């Protein structure tokens, strides 16, 4: 097994990420980030592919402050040892790993042995079920309609996204006010936030995360406490999913594997489980 380290985001896309789009839903996070940062030249970005001869086995990508993201087309486990050795030899530290459960856990085990860095295990909420939808069954009798978030709702969306980050138990760097603020400003600016509107008032939000020009992931579905139990999040997710499918794209989302309510909600509107992913953090030395 050989590891190729890429500083050129375009080359990485064509040689690693694009081939992994053969399984686009499973590799949606990896492909989405790789596509978005094709022209990014930050020195702290890590991009690599593990090859068995000329055959791609495993892709690895890290855009700080996030964990190392792993993607594969079925044989990724065979490349984990080579990737760990490459990272250790190059003295590249990673704060954690995200990928399909078996792959992330294998990497975490090998990394812990190679570095002496203890695993904290999947973070709270760190086991995520990946779902895909091909036909939407929208909930009935929910007042309101979907619309894009407005610039004037920026502070409201920010408040909700900070609450979502805490509720979801995201790592500290992704709960920080400056990080969430950048995230919200980006989403307001590019028009990817959607809200469920009742009588002219936003009562729930979600963000559409395009994956190149082939698909999209819905993320950050949130309803404030005083608006819950009325079906707003279900209706928003269903309507947004319908919009994505109508555009000829595939549509997916993640749900906390330990939250039976959200898993049932998504299944009721037509989502089907594809795989379980693990988000594993490493303890600092």
C-alpha positions in Angstrom: 0.0 0.0 0.0 1.2 3.5 -0.9 0.0 6.9 0.4 -0.1 9.9 -1.8 -0.3 13.3 0.0 -1.9 16.1 -2.1 -1.3 19.8 -1.8 -3.2 20.4 -5.0 -7.0 20.3 -4.3 -7.8 19.8 -8.0 -5.6 16.8 -8.4 -7.0 15.3 -5.1 -10.5 15.8 -6.5 -9.8 14.0 -9.8 -7.6 11.2 -8.4 -9.3 10.5 -5.1 -12.6 12.2 -4.4 -14.2 12.0 -7.8 -13.7 8.2 -8.1 -15.3 7.8 -4.6 -18.4 9.5 -5.9 -19.2 6.1 -7.4 -20.8 5.7 -4.0 -21.9 9.3 -3.6 -24.3 9.0 -0.7 -22.0 7.0 1.6 -19.2 9.4 0.8 -21.3 12.6 0.8 -19.4 14.5 3.5 -16.0 13.7 2.1 -17.0 14.5 -1.5 -18.8 17.7 -0.5 -15.8 19.1 1.4 -13.3 18.0 -1.3 -15.3 19.7 -4.0 -15.8 22.9 -2.0 -12.1 23.3 -1.2 -10.7 22.3 -4.6 -8.9 25.7 -5.0 -8.1 26.1 -1.3 -4.4 26.4 -0.6 -4.3 26.4 3.2 -1.3 24.6 4.5 -3.1 23.0 7.4 -5.4 21.0 5.0 -4.6 17.3 4.8 -5.5 15.4 1.7 -4.4 11.9 0.9 -5.2 8.7 -1.0 -4.1 5.2 -0.1 -3.5 3.1 -3.2 -2.8 -0.6 -3.8 -0.8 -0.2 -6.9 -2.9 2.0 -9.1 -6.2 1.0 -7.3 -7.6 3.6 -4.9 -8.4 2.0 -1.6 -9.0 4.8 0.9 -9.4 8.6 0.9 -8.5 10.8 3.8 -9.3 14.5 4.2 -9.0 17.0 7.1 -10.1 20.6 7.0 -9.4 22.0 10.5 -11.0 22.3 13.0 -12.8 19.1 11.9 -11.8 15.6 12.4 -10.1 13.4 9.8 -12.7 12.3 7.3 -12.4 8.8 5.7 -14.1 7.5 2.5 -13.8 4.3 0.6 -15.5 2.2 -2.1 -15.6 -1.0 -0.2 -12.1 -2.0 0.6 -11.0 0.9 2.8 -10.1 -1.2 5.8 -7.1 -2.5 3.9 -5.6 0.9 3.7 -5.9 2.0 7.4 -2.6 0.8 8.6 -0.7 2.5 5.7 -2.6 5.8 6.4 -1.8 5.7 10.1 1.9 5.0 9.4 2.0 7.9 7.0 0.4 10.3 9.5 2.8 9.2 12.3 5.9 9.4 10.1 4.9 12.8 8.8 4.1 13.9 12.4 0.6 15.0 11.4 -1.7 15.1 14.4 -5.4 14.6 14.1 -8.0 15.3 16.9 -10.4 12.5 15.8 -11.8 10.6 12.9 -15.2 10.5 11.1 -16.3 7.7 8.8 -18.3 4.5 8.5 -18.4 3.0 11.9 -16.2 0.0 11.3 -13.6 2.1 9.4 -13.5 4.9 12.0 -13.2 2.4 14.9 -10.4 0.6 13.1 -8.5 3.8 12.5 -9.0 4.9 16.1 -7.7 1.6 17.4 -4.6 1.7 15.2 -4.0 5.4 15.9 -4.2 4.8 19.6 -1.6 2.0 19.5 0.8 4.0 17.2 0.6 7.3 19.1 -0.4 6.3 22.7 -3.2 8.8 22.3 -6.3 7.4 24.1 -9.6 7.2 22.4 -12.5 9.0 24.0 -14.8 6.9 21.8 -17.6 8.3 19.8 -18.5 11.7 21.2 -22.0 12.1 22.6 -24.2 12.0 19.6 -21.2 10.7 17.6 -22.9 7.6 16.2 -24.9 8.9 13.2 -27.3 7.0 11.0 -27.0 8.0 7.4 -30.3 8.1 5.5 -31.3 8.5 1.9 -34.7 9.4 0.4 -36.1 8.7 -3.0 -39.8 9.3 -2.5 -41.2 11.7 0.1 -44.3 11.0 2.3 -44.9 14.5 3.7 -46.7 14.8 7.0 -50.3 16.0 6.9 -52.1 18.8 8.6 -49.0 20.9 9.4 -49.6 24.6 9.1 -47.0 26.7 7.2 -44.7 26.5 4.2 -41.0 26.3 3.3 -39.1 29.4 2.2 -35.5 30.6 2.1 -34.2 32.3 5.3 -34.1 36.1 5.0 -31.1 38.3 5.7 -33.0 40.0 8.5 -33.4 36.6 10.2 -29.6 36.2 10.6 -29.5 36.7 14.3 -32.4 34.3 14.9 -30.7 31.6 12.8 -27.5 32.2 14.7 -29.3 31.8 18.0 -30.9 28.5 16.8 -27.6 27.2 15.3 -25.8 27.8 18.6 -28.5 25.9 20.4 -28.3 23.1 17.9 -24.6 22.8 18.3 -25.0 22.5 22.0 -27.9 20.1 21.8 -26.0 17.9 19.3 -23.0 17.8 21.5 -20.7 19.0 18.8 -17.0 19.3 19.7 -15.9 22.5 21.4 -14.4 24.1 18.3 -17.7 23.6 16.4 -19.8 25.1 19.3 -17.6 28.2 19.5 -19.5 31.4 18.8 -17.0 32.5 16.1 -17.2 29.2 14.2 -21.0 29.1 14.3 -21.2 32.7 13.3 -19.1 32.1 10.2 -21.2 29.0 9.4 -24.4 31.1 9.6 -23.1 34.0 7.7 -21.9 31.7 4.9 -25.3 30.0 4.8 -27.3 33.3 4.8 -24.9 34.6 2.1 -25.2 31.6 -0.2 -28.9 31.1 0.4 -28.7 27.6 1.7 -30.7 28.1 4.9 -34.4 27.3 4.7 -37.1 27.9 7.3 -40.6 26.7 8.0 -42.9 29.8 8.0 -46.2 30.0 9.9 -48.0 33.3 9.5 -44.9 35.2 8.3 -42.8 33.9 11.2 -39.9 31.4 11.0 -40.5 28.5 13.4 -37.9 25.9 12.3 -34.7 25.9 10.2 -32.5 23.5 8.2 -29.6 24.0 5.9 -29.1 22.5 2.4 -25.5 21.3 1.8 -25.0 20.8 -2.0 -22.6 17.9 -2.9 -21.2 19.1 -6.2 -24.0 19.0 -8.8 -25.2 15.5 -8.1 -26.7 15.6 -4.6 -27.3 17.3 -1.4 -27.4 16.7 2.4 -29.9 18.3 4.7 -28.3 19.3 8.1 -29.0 21.2 11.2 -32.7 20.6 11.4 -33.8 22.6 14.4 -37.0 23.7 16.1 -36.9 25.9 19.2 -38.3 24.4 22.4 -41.5 26.4 22.4 -42.3 25.3 18.9 -41.7 21.6 19.2 -44.4 18.9 18.9 -46.2 20.5 16.0 -44.6 18.8 13.1 -42.7 21.8 11.8 -39.3 20.0 11.5 -40.9 17.0 9.8 -42.7 19.3 7.3 -39.6 21.4 6.6 -37.4 18.3 6.1 -40.0 16.7 3.8 -40.5 19.9 1.7 -36.8 20.5 1.4 -36.2 16.8 0.4 -38.9 17.2 -2.3 -37.2 20.2 -3.6 -33.9 18.4 -3.9 -35.4 15.3 -5.6 -37.3 17.5 -8.0 -34.0 19.0 -9.1 -32.9 15.5 -10.1 -30.4 15.2 -7.2 -30.0 12.5 -4.6 -30.8 13.6 -1.0 -29.5 12.4 2.3 -29.2 13.4 6.0 -27.7 12.1 9.2 -29.6 11.4 12.4 -28.2 10.8 15.9 -28.3 7.0 16.3 -29.2 7.3 20.0 -32.2 9.5 19.3 -35.1 7.2 18.4 -37.5 10.1 17.9 -35.6 11.8 15.1 -34.9 8.4 13.4 -38.6 7.6 13.5 -39.5 11.0 12.1 -37.2 10.7 9.1 -38.3 7.1 8.4 -41.9 8.2 8.4 -41.3 10.8 5.7 -39.5 8.2 3.5 -35.9 8.1 4.6 -34.1 4.7 4.4 -31.0 3.9 6.4 -27.8 3.4 4.4 -25.1 3.0 7.1 -24.0 4.1 10.6 -21.0 6.5 10.9 -18.8 7.1 14.0 -17.3 10.5 15.0 -14.5 9.5 17.3 -12.5 12.0 19.3 -9.0 11.5 20.7 -7.9 12.6 24.1 -5.0 15.0 24.2 -1.6 13.9 25.5 
